[in-house]
C-alpha cells in the first residue's frame, strides 16, 4: 500500500518548530460533516475532537475559540467573559482572511496573523485531544499540555 502524502501546512511547520509531540490522523473529509464525521471516521470520541472556531467582537476584532466537538460556544457568555458587547462567528471568507486556512481545515497553529486564543477549560483535562493540522481531513492527536504550552490560550467556561 502506498504511503499517503501529507502536504506541509503552516500548522505542521509551527508544531515541528515547537517540538510538539503529536500523531497525524487523516480521514475522508465531508463538506459540512464537522466533528461528527471525523470522530466516526477515526473511531474517536467527538468530545476529544477540538474545533477551532474563528469569531469576532462588535469591533470586528478576530479571535479563536477552541471547543469540544460535541459542544457549542455560548457567545453571550464569551462576550461577558471578555467584557465586550457581542461575539459572533466570522463568515467563511473573513475566517480564511484572518487565519490563512480554509474553513474545515482551520488550525490554531500557524495562523496568518497572531490571534487571541480562548480554550474551553475542560479541554485541558482530557487525556488526549485531536485538533486540525491545517488541512481538511487532517487532525493532530496530542496531549492538551502540548497545545497549552505552545499556544498559551486563555481558559474560559463558555460551553453549551
C-alpha positions, 0 to 999 in steps of 0.5 A: 500500500502506498504511503499517503502524502501529507502536504506541509501546512503552516500548522505542521511547520509551527508544531515541528518548530515547537517540538510538539509531540503529536500523531497525524490522523487523516480521514475522508473529509465531508463538506459540512460533516464537522466533528461528527464525521471525523470522530466516526471516521477515526473511531474517536470520541467527538468530545476529544475532537477540538474545533477551532472556531474563528469569531469576532467582537462588535469591533470586528476584532478576530479571535479563536475559540477552541471547543469540544466537538460535541459542544457549542460556544455560548457567545453571550457568555464569551462576550461577558467573559471578555467584557465586550458587547457581542461575539459572533462567528466570522463568515467563511471568507473573513475566517480564511482572511484572518487565519490563512486556512480554509474553513474545515481545515482551520488550525490554531497553529500557524495562523496568518496573523497572531490571534487571541486564543480562548480554550474551553477549560475542560479541554485541558483535562482530557487525556488526549485531544485531536485538533486540525493540522491545517488541512481538511481531513487532517487532525493532530492527536496530542496531549492538551499540555502540548497545545497549552504550552505552545499556544498559551490560550486563555481558559474560559467556561463558555460551553453549551 
